[in-house]
């Protein structure tokens, strides 16, 4: 025998979901619509809505997923990242989370609808910006070539032993490092001091001073 729904318990649950929807809506504004559905009232299912990107309002009816959950308690509780569309044609990524009562019946749903328009614009802009023309031009921008790589590697290894970065070394540690670079002959190579200085974010004069 099916248990009768506890209206008070369901009301508390819906209010809790409303609060969650508000928090999620504020966190993911302006590109995520968050909707709370009262599945015990399918004709007026929308109980709360944040960032109404779809143009829907409180009191409107349940969607197909909502109706499917009402009919079938075995319907999946979570359907994540499925393709959807707003009424004006914008592409959407949706996630629907069904919530059951004590008797195992679906009584509510929390749904997130992410407007992909903004992200697709970013994706297009990044793709265009990072596009490289396939032309027969050869140029190397690493001043010092292999010498620079060795100097960078030596500095980074030293910084790692101090749990920091090349540009955050304390003066005393930097001086010790420069002395080690000098002893290894890495400051004697062409532009060695300049390469080391640039990687540590200091002037050549500082490197020459630390090397004394």
N, CA, C and O of each residue as an XYZ file, in Angstrom:
848
protein
N       0.838     -1.194      0.000
C       0.000      0.000      0.000
C       0.876      1.248      0.000
O       1.762      1.393      0.843
N       0.622      2.161     -0.962
C       1.448      3.353     -1.094
C       1.157      4.313      0.050
O       0.002      4.566      0.394
N       2.239      4.848      0.635
C       2.077      5.792      1.718
C       1.558      7.124      1.182
O       1.910      7.532      0.075
N       0.730      7.793      1.962
C       0.219      9.094      1.570
C       1.338     10.134      1.673
O       2.139     10.093      2.607
N       1.392     11.060      0.723
C       2.459     12.056      0.770
C       2.356     12.935      2.002
O       1.258     13.303      2.418
N       3.469     13.264      2.571
C       3.540     14.148      3.717
C       3.712     15.572      3.196
O       4.818     15.975      2.837
N       2.626     16.327      3.156
C       2.650     17.658      2.547
C       3.585     18.603      3.283
O       4.270     19.417      2.665
N       3.612     18.490      4.610
C       4.497     19.356      5.378
C       5.961     19.057      5.072
O       6.768     19.969      4.891
N       6.292     17.765      5.016
C       7.657     17.363      4.711
C       8.050     17.809      3.313
O       9.164     18.289      3.103
N       7.136     17.653      2.347
C       7.423     18.061      0.988
C       7.620     19.573      0.888
O       8.476     20.043      0.137
N       6.836     20.323      1.638
C       6.968     21.782      1.631
C       8.337     22.202      2.157
O       8.963     23.117      1.623
N       8.795     21.526      3.206
C      10.120     21.829      3.755
C      11.216     21.496      2.756
O      12.196     22.227      2.619
N      11.031     20.368      2.053
C      11.991     19.957      1.053
C      12.066     20.986     -0.074
O      13.157     21.349     -0.514
N      10.933     21.445     -0.530
C      10.896     22.430     -1.609
C      11.554     23.739     -1.182
O      12.249     24.376     -1.973
N      11.338     24.132      0.054
C      11.974     25.362      0.535
C      13.491     25.206      0.610
O      14.238     26.139      0.316
N      13.932     24.019      1.007
C      15.362     23.754      1.040
C      15.946     23.819     -0.371
O      17.017     24.386     -0.582
N      15.234     23.235     -1.329
C      15.691     23.280     -2.722
C      15.674     24.700     -3.263
O      16.537     25.071     -4.059
N      14.697     25.502     -2.837
C      14.654     26.895     -3.257
C      15.917     27.637     -2.809
O      16.507     28.411     -3.563
N      16.313     27.374     -1.555
C      17.520     28.010     -1.025
C      18.753     27.571     -1.809
O      19.620     28.385     -2.129
N      18.822     26.271     -2.117
C      19.943     25.765     -2.911
C      19.962     26.406     -4.288
O      21.022     26.776     -4.792
N      18.793     26.537     -4.894
C      18.693     27.143     -6.224
C      19.168     28.587     -6.192
O      19.842     29.045     -7.115
N      18.819     29.302     -5.136
C      19.257     30.691     -5.015
C      20.784     30.773     -4.949
O      21.403     31.596     -5.625
N      21.381     29.907     -4.123
C      22.839     29.910     -4.009
C      23.523     29.551     -5.312
O      24.491     30.197     -5.714
N      23.013     28.507     -5.977
C      23.596     28.105     -7.254
C      23.413     29.187     -8.307
O      24.317     29.459     -9.097
N      22.231     29.802     -8.312
C      21.963     30.844     -9.291
C      22.892     32.025     -9.133
O      23.393     32.565    -10.119
N      23.127     32.435     -7.882
C      24.023     33.558     -7.641
C      25.466     33.206     -7.968
O      26.229     34.051     -8.435
N      25.835     31.951     -7.719
C      27.210     31.525     -7.989
C      27.503     31.463     -9.486
O      28.573     31.878     -9.932
N      26.545     30.942    -10.261
C      26.790     30.719    -11.680
C      26.091     31.723    -12.590
O      25.980     31.498    -13.795
N      25.621     32.825    -12.018
C      25.057     33.899    -12.846
C      26.175     34.474    -13.729
O      27.323     34.518    -13.288
N      25.882     34.912    -14.948
C      24.537     35.028    -15.529
C      24.211     33.922    -16.525
O      23.222     34.019    -17.251
N      25.037     32.863    -16.570
C      24.881     31.903    -17.667
C      24.213     30.597    -17.264
O      24.153     29.670    -18.072
N      23.709     30.497    -16.036
C      23.078     29.246    -15.600
C      21.709     29.526    -14.991
O      21.583     30.274    -14.021
N      20.703     28.917    -15.574
C      19.341     28.972    -15.034
C      19.167     27.792    -14.085
O      19.548     26.666    -14.404
N      18.585     28.063    -12.906
C      18.365     27.006    -11.914
C      16.876     26.973    -11.592
O      16.277     27.997    -11.260
N      16.287     25.781    -11.695
C      14.839     25.651    -11.541
C      14.510     24.566    -10.519
O      15.102     23.486    -10.532
N      13.564     24.865     -9.639
C      13.022     23.877     -8.707
C      11.622     23.505     -9.187
O      10.764     24.372     -9.354
N      11.395     22.196     -9.408
C      10.094     21.708     -9.857
C       9.381     20.978     -8.714
O       9.967     20.118     -8.057
N       8.141     21.323     -8.491
C       7.286     20.608     -7.547
C       6.523     19.558     -8.352
O       5.532     19.874     -9.010
N       6.987     18.311     -8.297
C       6.393     17.259     -9.120
C       5.063     16.746     -8.570
O       4.371     15.959     -9.215
N       4.727     17.197     -7.385
C       3.403     16.837     -6.858
C       2.313     17.727     -7.457
O       1.122     17.502     -7.242
N       2.736     18.723     -8.199
C       1.796     19.669     -8.803
C       2.231     19.942    -10.238
O       2.653     21.057    -10.547
N       2.137     18.942    -11.128
C       2.694     19.055    -12.470
C       2.131     20.196    -13.310
O       2.834     20.727    -14.169
N       0.879     20.582    -13.079
C       0.293     21.673    -13.854
C       0.935     23.021    -13.519
O       0.966     23.927    -14.351
N       1.436     23.138    -12.317
C       2.101     24.372    -11.864
C       3.418     24.004    -11.200
O       3.681     24.388    -10.061
N       4.229     23.266    -11.914
C       5.393     22.606    -11.312
C       6.516     23.554    -10.921
O       7.210     23.304     -9.935
N       6.714     24.631    -11.665
C       7.871     25.485    -11.372
C       7.632     26.208    -10.047
O       6.795     27.104     -9.946
N       8.394     25.789     -9.040
C       8.253     26.315     -7.682
C       9.159     27.521     -7.455
O       8.807     28.455     -6.735
N      10.334     27.482     -8.084
C      11.287     28.593     -7.980
C      12.184     28.566     -9.210
O      12.467     27.504     -9.765
N      12.628     29.750     -9.628
C      13.526     29.821    -10.785
C      14.479     30.992    -10.600
O      14.069     32.108    -10.279
N      15.756     30.711    -10.809
C      16.799     31.732    -10.711
C      17.442     31.921    -12.083
O      17.704     30.950    -12.793
N      17.697     33.187    -12.453
C      18.290     33.500    -13.759
C      17.448     32.885    -14.885
O      17.909     31.986    -15.589
N      16.247     33.360    -15.046
C      15.317     32.738    -16.000
C      15.738     33.002    -17.442
O      15.184     33.867    -18.120
N      16.726     32.240    -17.893
C      17.239     32.387    -19.259
C      16.250     31.845    -20.285
O      16.275     32.252    -21.447
N      15.392     30.942    -19.869
C      14.409     30.351    -20.779
C      13.148     31.202    -20.895
O      12.305     30.953    -21.757
N      13.019     32.206    -20.029
C      11.827     33.032    -20.031
C      10.671     32.429    -19.262
O       9.585     33.009    -19.243
N      10.868     31.273    -18.620
C       9.793     30.641    -17.857
C       9.574     31.362    -16.527
O      10.430     32.120    -16.071
N       8.433     31.118    -15.925
C       8.073     31.766    -14.678
C       7.555     30.749    -13.667
O       7.176     29.632    -14.019
N       7.548     31.164    -12.407
C       6.969     30.336    -11.346
C       5.509     30.036    -11.679
O       4.766     30.922    -12.101
N       5.105     28.776    -11.485
C       3.730     28.385    -11.730
C       3.497     27.698    -13.056
O       2.405     27.189    -13.309
N       4.527     27.674    -13.925
C       4.348     27.000    -15.208
C       4.507     25.488    -15.044
O       4.998     25.011    -14.021
N       4.088     24.752    -16.060
C       3.960     23.294    -15.956
C       5.293     22.563    -16.017
O       6.329     23.143    -16.342
N       5.239     21.283    -15.697
C       6.429     20.431    -15.687
C       6.891     20.141    -17.111
O       6.107     20.200    -18.058
N       8.175     19.826    -17.244
C       8.741     19.425    -18.537
C       8.535     17.929    -18.740
O       7.977     17.244    -17.882
N       8.993     17.433    -19.887
C       8.873     16.006    -20.176
C       9.592     15.144    -19.137
O       9.097     14.087    -18.746
N      10.767     15.609    -18.692
C      11.492     14.829    -17.688
C      10.715     14.773    -16.378
O      10.667     13.738    -15.713
N      10.116     15.890    -16.021
C       9.326     15.914    -14.797
C       8.169     14.943    -14.857
O       7.910     14.217    -13.898
N       7.473     14.929    -15.979
C       6.339     14.017    -16.141
C       6.802     12.565    -16.137
O       6.122     11.689    -15.603
N       7.982     12.316    -16.746
C       8.516     10.952    -16.767
C       8.832     10.475    -15.361
O       8.603      9.309    -15.041
N       9.349     11.347    -14.521
C       9.651     10.966    -13.138
C       8.369     10.707    -12.340
O       8.313      9.809    -11.501
N       7.363     11.499    -12.616
C       6.091     11.295    -11.909
C       5.522      9.925    -12.240
O       4.975      9.252    -11.366
N       5.645      9.507    -13.490
C       5.078      8.225    -13.917
C       5.896      7.040    -13.446
O       5.346      5.969    -13.189
N       7.217      7.218    -13.329
C       8.101      6.076    -13.081
C       9.097      6.362    -11.964
O      10.055      7.101    -12.193
N       8.915      5.812    -10.766
C       9.846      6.004     -9.661
C      11.239      5.449     -9.953
O      12.205      5.813     -9.282
N      11.348      4.560    -10.966
C      12.649      3.991    -11.315
C      13.399      4.854    -12.317
O      14.514      4.515    -12.715
N      12.809      5.951    -12.721
C      13.474      6.868    -13.647
C      14.772      7.350    -12.999
O      14.789      7.601    -11.794
N      15.865      7.487    -13.765
C      17.155      7.890    -13.176
C      17.056      9.167    -12.347
O      16.414     10.136    -12.750
N      17.695      9.151    -11.198
C      17.656     10.318    -10.313
C      18.465     11.474    -10.884
O      18.104     12.638    -10.705
N      19.555     11.157    -11.569
C      20.415     12.212    -12.115
C      20.625     11.973    -13.601
O      21.061     10.901    -14.021
N      20.311     12.977    -14.376
C      20.640     12.974    -15.803
C      21.482     14.223    -16.029
O      20.978     15.343    -15.954
N      22.757     14.025    -16.302
C      23.698     15.146    -16.340
C      24.170     15.461    -17.753
O      24.353     14.574    -18.587
N      24.359     16.745    -17.990
C      25.025     17.250    -19.189
C      24.370     16.795    -20.492
O      25.059     16.393    -21.429
N      23.045     16.859    -20.550
C      22.375     16.497    -21.797
C      22.066     17.759    -22.606
O      21.899     18.847    -22.055
N      21.996     17.582    -23.927
C      21.765     18.715    -24.830
C      20.337     19.211    -24.714
O      19.394     18.426    -24.617
N      20.197     20.513    -24.727
C      18.885     21.124    -24.624
C      18.896     22.410    -25.434
O      19.936     22.795    -25.970
N      17.757     23.075    -25.531
C      17.657     24.309    -26.308
C      16.673     25.258    -25.658
O      15.584     24.844    -25.261
N      17.040     26.536    -25.542
C      16.110     27.547    -25.068
C      15.131     27.889    -26.185
O      15.412     27.604    -27.350
N      13.987     28.494    -25.858
C      12.988     28.809    -26.876
C      13.514     29.648    -28.036
O      13.004     29.539    -29.151
N      14.530     30.485    -27.794
C      15.056     31.332    -28.870
C      16.167     30.660    -29.669
O      16.798     31.296    -30.512
N      16.409     29.365    -29.403
C      17.378     28.611    -30.188
C      18.755     28.483    -29.585
O      19.591     27.760    -30.126
N      19.020     29.160    -28.482
C      20.346     29.050    -27.860
C      20.584     27.631    -27.363
O      19.693     26.999    -26.795
N      21.800     27.140    -27.585
C      22.147     25.794    -27.144
C      22.397     25.775    -25.641
O      22.959     26.711    -25.073
N      21.966     24.687    -25.014
C      22.002     24.578    -23.559
C      22.575     23.229    -23.145
O      22.344     22.217    -23.808
N      23.316     23.222    -22.055
C      23.729     21.979    -21.399
C      22.951     21.880    -20.094
O      23.053     22.750    -19.229
N      22.175     20.811    -19.962
C      21.279     20.697    -18.809
C      21.626     19.511    -17.909
O      22.154     18.494    -18.358
N      21.314     19.676    -16.643
C      21.405     18.593    -15.673
C      20.136     18.610    -14.828
O      19.730     19.654    -14.319
N      19.512     17.429    -14.686
C      18.268     17.316    -13.924
C      18.460     16.318    -12.793
O      18.910     15.193    -13.012
N      18.113     16.743    -11.576
C      18.287     15.916    -10.386
C      16.923     15.698     -9.738
O      16.300     16.647     -9.262
N      16.468     14.463     -9.719
C      15.186     14.149     -9.102
C      15.327     13.876     -7.611
O      16.328     13.316     -7.165
N      14.322     14.275     -6.849
C      14.351     14.103     -5.398
C      13.098     13.328     -4.981
O      11.983     13.691     -5.357
N      13.288     12.263     -4.203
C      12.180     11.418     -3.767
C      11.777     11.717     -2.332
O      12.554     12.268     -1.551
N      10.559     11.347     -2.004
C      10.102     11.470     -0.626
C      10.358     10.150      0.114
O      11.009      9.253     -0.421
N       9.852     10.039      1.325
C      10.090      8.850      2.147
C       9.495      7.592      1.548
O       9.968      6.490      1.823
N       8.473      7.742      0.739
C       7.831      6.569      0.141
C       8.501      6.116     -1.144
O       8.109      5.104     -1.725
N       9.523      6.866     -1.601
C      10.231      6.488     -2.823
C       9.640      7.080     -4.087
O      10.012      6.681     -5.191
N       8.721      8.029     -3.940
C       8.128      8.688     -5.102
C       8.855     10.002     -5.367
O       9.262     10.701     -4.439
N       9.009     10.325     -6.646
C       9.607     11.612     -6.984
C       8.634     12.734     -6.642
O       7.479     12.724     -7.068
N       9.115     13.693     -5.876
C       8.256     14.816     -5.488
C       8.831     16.159     -5.929
O       8.134     17.173     -5.905
N      10.100     16.166     -6.330
C      10.719     17.432     -6.719
C      11.897     17.161     -7.643
O      12.373     16.032     -7.764
N      12.347     18.217     -8.285
C      13.534     18.120     -9.137
C      14.258     19.453     -9.115
O      13.641     20.517     -9.067
N      15.571     19.372     -9.151
C      16.428     20.555     -9.240
C      17.142     20.483    -10.581
O      17.852     19.518    -10.863
N      16.953     21.497    -11.397
C      17.491     21.460    -12.764
C      18.386     22.663    -13.025
O      18.074     23.784    -12.623
N      19.508     22.414    -13.707
C      20.437     23.465    -14.092
C      20.531     23.503    -15.611
O      20.743     22.472    -16.250
N      20.373     24.681    -16.184
C      20.441     24.861    -17.627
C      21.497     25.914    -17.946
O      21.310     27.098    -17.667
N      22.590     25.477    -18.522
C      23.720     26.363    -18.798
C      23.657     26.844    -20.236
O      23.621     26.042    -21.169
N      23.644     28.164    -20.410
C      23.663     28.776    -21.738
C      25.076     28.647    -22.308
O      26.022     29.221    -21.768
N      25.217     27.892    -23.401
C      26.536     27.646    -23.973
C      26.991     28.742    -24.924
O      28.122     28.705    -25.410
N      26.129     29.717    -25.199
C      26.460     30.746    -26.186
C      27.751     31.469    -25.845
O      28.628     31.622    -26.695
N      27.866     31.913    -24.599
C      29.040     32.661    -24.180
C      30.299     31.817    -24.300
O      31.326     32.299    -24.778
N      30.231     30.561    -23.872
C      31.399     29.695    -23.906
C      31.792     29.341    -25.337
O      32.977     29.220    -25.648
N      30.794     29.175    -26.206
C      31.099     28.893    -27.600
C      31.753     30.092    -28.261
O      32.594     29.933    -29.146
N      31.370     31.305    -27.834
C      32.018     32.508    -28.359
C      33.470     32.549    -27.915
O      34.362     32.861    -28.704
N      33.702     32.230    -26.636
C      35.074     32.168    -26.137
C      35.884     31.136    -26.912
O      37.028     31.377    -27.298
N      35.258     29.974    -27.129
C      35.947     28.890    -27.820
C      36.346     29.319    -29.225
O      37.453     29.039    -29.684
N      35.417     30.009    -29.907
C      35.721     30.470    -31.252
C      36.830     31.500    -31.265
O      37.707     31.470    -32.128
N      36.790     32.421    -30.297
C      37.813     33.459    -30.227
C      39.182     32.859    -29.926
O      40.182     33.252    -30.527
N      39.225     31.903    -28.992
C      40.490     31.263    -28.640
C      41.035     30.466    -29.824
O      42.235     30.480    -30.099
N      40.131     29.768    -30.520
C      40.555     28.992    -31.679
C      41.164     29.887    -32.747
O      42.174     29.541    -33.360
N      40.539     31.043    -32.967
C      41.062     31.963    -33.968
C      42.398     32.553    -33.528
O      43.323     32.697    -34.328
N      42.480     32.892    -32.237
C      43.697     33.518    -31.726
C      44.889     32.565    -31.780
O      46.010     32.987    -32.062
N      44.645     31.276    -31.508
C      45.734     30.307    -31.456
C      46.042     29.659    -32.810
O      46.946     28.829    -32.913
N      45.285     30.040    -33.849
C      45.535     29.471    -35.171
C      46.882     29.949    -35.699
O      47.217     31.127    -35.582
N      47.645     29.045    -36.273
C      48.951     29.364    -36.836
C      48.934     29.040    -38.324
O      48.555     27.938    -38.721
N      49.346     30.005    -39.148
C      49.406     29.769    -40.587
C      50.575     28.853    -40.909
O      51.669     29.026    -40.373
N      50.351     27.902    -41.762
C      51.374     26.920    -42.128
C      52.247     27.485    -43.241
O      52.089     27.138    -44.412
N      53.168     28.356    -42.856
C      54.065     28.978    -43.829
C      55.485     28.503    -43.586
O      55.846     28.128    -42.470
N      56.280     28.521    -44.631
C      57.667     28.051    -44.532
C      58.546     29.147    -43.936
O      59.426     29.683    -44.609
N      58.304     29.468    -42.697
C      59.103     30.447    -41.982
C      59.675     29.773    -40.752
O      58.946     29.130    -39.997
N      60.962     29.914    -40.549
C      61.621     29.264    -39.414
C      62.317     30.325    -38.572
O      63.157     31.075    -39.070
N      61.968     30.378    -37.323
C      62.573     31.338    -36.415
C      62.563     30.761    -35.015
O      61.597     30.111    -34.616
N      63.632     30.992    -34.262
C      63.720     30.535    -32.881
C      63.824     31.754    -31.976
O      64.679     32.616    -32.179
N      62.965     31.818    -30.995
C      62.917     32.967    -30.109
C      63.640     32.746    -28.795
O      63.692     33.653    -27.965
N      64.196     31.570    -28.588
C      64.873     31.286    -27.321
C      66.307     31.773    -27.376
O      67.200     31.057    -27.829
N      66.522     33.000    -26.910
C      67.850     33.596    -26.925
C      68.803     32.724    -26.113
O      68.530     32.402    -24.957
N      69.893     32.354    -26.713
C      70.864     31.535    -26.006
C      70.686     30.050    -26.242
O      71.551     29.261    -25.862
N      69.582     29.648    -26.861
C      69.367     28.266    -27.244
C      69.540     27.290    -26.109
O      68.908     27.417    -25.060
N      70.404     26.313    -26.324
C      70.615     25.253    -25.346
C      71.173     25.790    -24.036
O      70.864     25.269    -22.964
N      71.995     26.835    -24.122
C      72.541     27.431    -22.900
C      71.414     27.970    -22.026
O      71.418     27.779    -20.810
N      70.451     28.643    -22.650
C      69.327     29.193    -21.899
C      68.543     28.081    -21.220
O      68.130     28.229    -20.069
N      68.335     26.986    -21.906
C      67.588     25.866    -21.330
C      68.299     25.313    -20.111
O      67.659     25.009    -19.104
N      69.622     25.178    -20.189
C      70.382     24.655    -19.052
C      70.312     25.606    -17.860
O      70.161     25.174    -16.717
N      70.424     26.908    -18.140
C      70.360     27.898    -17.060
C      68.978     27.895    -16.418
O      68.853     27.907    -15.194
N      67.941     27.879    -17.255
C      66.569     27.853    -16.732
C      66.345     26.615    -15.872
O      65.766     26.696    -14.789
N      66.808     25.473    -16.362
C      66.602     24.220    -15.643
C      67.307     24.249    -14.289
O      66.753     23.810    -13.281
N      68.541     24.773    -14.277
C      69.311     24.827    -13.026
C      68.619     25.748    -12.009
O      68.556     25.429    -10.821
N      68.109     26.874    -12.476
C      67.419     27.815    -11.594
C      66.131     27.200    -11.061
O      65.842     27.290     -9.868
N      65.367     26.580    -11.937
C      64.087     25.985    -11.528
C      64.291     24.857    -10.530
O      63.523     24.716     -9.578
N      65.335     24.047    -10.747
C      65.625     22.951     -9.821
C      65.981     23.500     -8.446
O      65.538     22.974     -7.425
N      66.777     24.552     -8.426
C      67.166     25.162     -7.159
C      65.939     25.729     -6.445
O      65.755     25.519     -5.246
N      65.104     26.448     -7.195
C      63.899     27.037     -6.603
C      62.978     25.962     -6.042
O      62.370     26.147     -4.988
N      62.877     24.833     -6.749
C      62.012     23.744     -6.298
C      62.467     23.194     -4.956
O      61.640     22.809     -4.129
N      63.784     23.153     -4.733
C      64.284     22.664     -3.446
C      63.939     23.617     -2.306
O      63.987     23.246     -1.133
N      63.593     24.846     -2.668
C      63.193     25.841     -1.659
C      61.674     26.009     -1.625
O      61.156     26.907     -0.962
N      60.967     25.137     -2.346
C      59.497     25.177     -2.404
C      58.999     26.536     -2.866
O      58.040     27.076     -2.313
N      59.651     27.088     -3.881
C      59.243     28.385     -4.403
C      59.481     28.421     -5.904
O      59.755     27.386     -6.512
N      59.379     29.593     -6.505
C      59.599     29.753     -7.938
C      60.844     30.580     -8.177
O      61.405     31.170     -7.254
N      61.266     30.616     -9.430
C      62.494     31.333     -9.766
C      62.401     32.816     -9.437
O      63.412     33.443     -9.119
N      61.204     33.382     -9.509
C      61.026     34.815     -9.277
C      60.678     35.151     -7.821
O      60.490     36.317     -7.474
N      60.595     34.132     -6.988
C      60.223     34.379     -5.587
C      61.331     33.985     -4.620
O      61.084     33.867     -3.420
N      62.535     33.782     -5.114
C      63.650     33.403     -4.258
C      64.019     34.535     -3.306
O      64.007     35.707     -3.683
N      64.342     34.177     -2.087
C      64.826     35.169     -1.143
C      66.216     35.625     -1.572
O      66.944     34.856     -2.200
N      66.599     36.857     -1.249
C      67.908     37.371     -1.676
C      69.069     36.458     -1.318
O      69.977     36.258     -2.124
N      69.043     35.904     -0.110
C      70.151     35.038      0.312
C      70.192     33.769     -0.532
O      71.267     33.318     -0.928
N      69.028     33.197     -0.808
C      68.975     31.994     -1.642
C      69.387     32.319     -3.077
O      70.092     31.543     -3.722
N      68.935     33.484     -3.570
C      69.303     33.866     -4.935
C      70.818     34.029     -5.058
O      71.411     33.615     -6.054
N      71.436     34.628     -4.052
C      72.885     34.808     -4.081
C      73.598     33.462     -4.120
O      74.563     33.283     -4.864
N      73.112     32.505     -3.305
C      73.692     31.165     -3.317
C      73.543     30.524     -4.692
O      74.470     29.885     -5.190
N      72.380     30.695     -5.297
C      72.133     30.133     -6.620
C      73.066     30.737     -7.652
O      73.656     30.014     -8.455
N      73.205     32.048     -7.638
C      74.076     32.710     -8.611
C      75.517     32.242     -8.451
O      76.233     32.061     -9.435
N      75.931     32.050     -7.214
C      77.287     31.535     -6.978
C      77.447     30.144     -7.591
O      78.493     29.827     -8.158
N      76.401     29.315     -7.474
C      76.450     27.973     -8.057
C      76.472     28.046     -9.588
O      77.171     27.268    -10.237
N      75.712     28.974    -10.161
C      75.715     29.150    -11.618
C      77.092     29.592    -12.090
O      77.591     29.134    -13.118
N      77.697     30.491    -11.321
C      79.039     30.974    -11.677
C      80.062     29.842    -11.606
O      80.903     29.695    -12.492
N      79.979     29.047    -10.541
C      80.918     27.933    -10.366
C      80.776     26.912    -11.475
O      81.760     26.302    -11.895
N      79.519     26.718    -11.966
C      79.268     25.766    -13.046
C      79.618     26.336    -14.414
O      79.509     25.642    -15.425
N      80.038     27.597    -14.450
C      80.421     28.215    -15.711
C      79.251     28.692    -16.557
O      79.432     29.069    -17.715
N      78.050     28.678    -15.984
C      76.867     29.034    -16.768
C      76.718     30.534    -16.957
O      75.987     30.976    -17.843
N      77.408     31.330    -16.128
C      77.361     32.773    -16.323
C      78.394     33.250    -17.338
O      78.374     34.400    -17.775
N      79.282     32.354    -17.696
C      80.348     32.721    -18.626
C      79.938     32.541    -20.085
O      80.578     33.087    -20.983
N      78.878     31.782    -20.320
C      78.437     31.592    -21.700
C      77.859     32.892    -22.219
O      77.573     33.801    -21.439
N      77.687     32.990    -23.513
C      77.182     34.204    -24.134
C      75.814     34.586    -23.559
O      74.866     33.806    -23.636
N      75.717     35.778    -22.990
C      74.503     36.342    -22.410
C      73.999     35.531    -21.219
O      72.818     35.599    -20.879
N      74.881     34.766    -20.586
C      74.481     33.922    -19.468
C      73.866     34.707    -18.320
O      72.825     34.324    -17.786
N      74.520     35.821    -17.936
C      74.006     36.626    -16.832
C      72.648     37.228    -17.186
O      71.753     37.306    -16.345
N      72.508     37.651    -18.435
C      71.233     38.237    -18.875
C      70.110     37.204    -18.845
O      68.991     37.505    -18.430
N      70.416     35.985    -19.288
C      69.413     34.911    -19.300
C      68.981     34.575    -17.879
O      67.791     34.426    -17.602
N      69.963     34.456    -16.973
C      69.662     34.133    -15.587
C      68.845     35.244    -14.939
O      67.879     34.976    -14.224
N      69.234     36.487    -15.189
C      68.533     37.626    -14.605
C      67.076     37.662    -15.056
O      66.175     37.869    -14.243
N      66.849     37.461    -16.346
C      65.487     37.505    -16.883
C      64.622     36.403    -16.273
O      63.446     36.618    -15.981
N      65.216     35.215    -16.083
C      64.428     34.094    -15.554
C      64.107     34.292    -14.078
O      63.092     33.792    -13.594
N      64.963     35.018    -13.358
C      64.710     35.268    -11.937
C      63.971     36.577    -11.694
O      63.578     36.875    -10.567
N      63.784     37.357    -12.760
C      63.051     38.608    -12.619
C      63.840     39.698    -11.933
O      63.267     40.548    -11.252
N      65.162     39.682    -12.107
C      66.013     40.720    -11.524
C      66.870     41.332    -12.624
O      66.858     40.869    -13.764
N      67.605     42.363    -12.275
C      68.472     43.020    -13.260
C      69.802     42.288    -13.395
O      70.187     41.506    -12.526
N      70.497     42.556    -14.502
C      71.833     41.977    -14.672
C      72.774     42.471    -13.583
O      73.656     41.742    -13.129
N      72.576     43.710    -13.174
C      73.433     44.275    -12.125
C      73.289     43.478    -10.832
O      74.264     43.268    -10.111
N      72.066     43.038    -10.545
C      71.842     42.220     -9.352
C      72.580     40.886     -9.452
O      73.168     40.417     -8.478
N      72.543     40.280    -10.639
C      73.237     39.013    -10.847
C      74.743     39.206    -10.687
O      75.413     38.397    -10.044
N      75.280     40.298    -11.284
C      76.721     40.552    -11.160
C      77.090     40.779     -9.697
O      78.148     40.341     -9.246
N      76.216     41.463     -8.956
C      76.490     41.721     -7.540
C      76.471     40.416     -6.746
O      77.337     40.187     -5.902
N      75.472     39.551     -7.022
C      75.391     38.264     -6.312
C      76.553     37.352     -6.668
O      76.928     36.485     -5.879
N      77.116     37.539     -7.838
C      78.199     36.658     -8.281
C      79.531     36.987     -7.632
O      80.461     36.183     -7.695
N      79.644     38.165     -7.005
C      80.924     38.567     -6.387
C      81.185     37.781     -5.110
O      82.210     37.983     -4.459
